[in-house]
Amino acid sequence: MRKKILIVFAISLLSVASGTSEAMGQKEHKERTAQQPLVGQSSRQDRDRAYLIREVRHELIMLPYYSVFDWLQFEVQPEGTVILQGQVIRPTLKSDAEHVVKKVEGVSRVVNQIEVLPLSPNDDRIRRAVYRTLFNYNSPLFRYGLGSVSPIHIIVKNGNVTLKGNVDSEGDRNLANIRTNGVSGVFSVKNELQVSRNK
């Protein structure tokens, strides 16, 4: 009788132990699962981010006063925050950029860090001179001046020129730098042109 009671007691202890171990296993599994993103969650976030990047870029390019003398760039952060950066010659372009981006579906907040370049007749003269030098009919870079928004942007601040955008080759990048350096009144040239990878 005592042996039977001991066996029953031992079996009941095993049951409790296995139940505890199973519960702990479930708890650990739940904790691991909670730490990992759900299947498809990451890809959905990537799709949402790609959508925001595409739509924000489209809205900025379509701004009516966005010109070759302005440069706009942005960063899309988690939770739909968009950080606007760049340099513009019109204060209204800064506010217009923020306004159109705020209307994009999925954008929750806009941080506007766009710099309005100072008014300067000398900078205006340099802008026009660099434009003519790069895009005149005799220039090999003439094709970059065609279209509503040039792939090369000319940013001038206090006589210092920054070239931004994309070109087809390293030769075009170097030529743009040389021609800009040859413009009278230019203090310095910062060449930030990128060579398109698909060329």
Secondary structure as UniProt FT lines:
FT   HELIX           2..35
FT   TURN            39..40
FT   HELIX           41..61
FT   TURN            64..65
FT   TURN            68..69
FT   STRAND          71..76
FT   HELIX           78..80
FT   STRAND          81..88
FT   HELIX           91..102
FT   TURN            105..106
FT   STRAND          109..112
FT   STRAND          115..116
FT   HELIX           121..135
FT   TURN            137..138
FT   TURN            140..141
FT   HELIX           142..145
FT   STRAND          152..157
FT   TURN            158..159
FT   STRAND          160..167
FT   HELIX           170..181
FT   TURN            184..185
FT   STRAND          188..195
FT   TURN            197..198
//
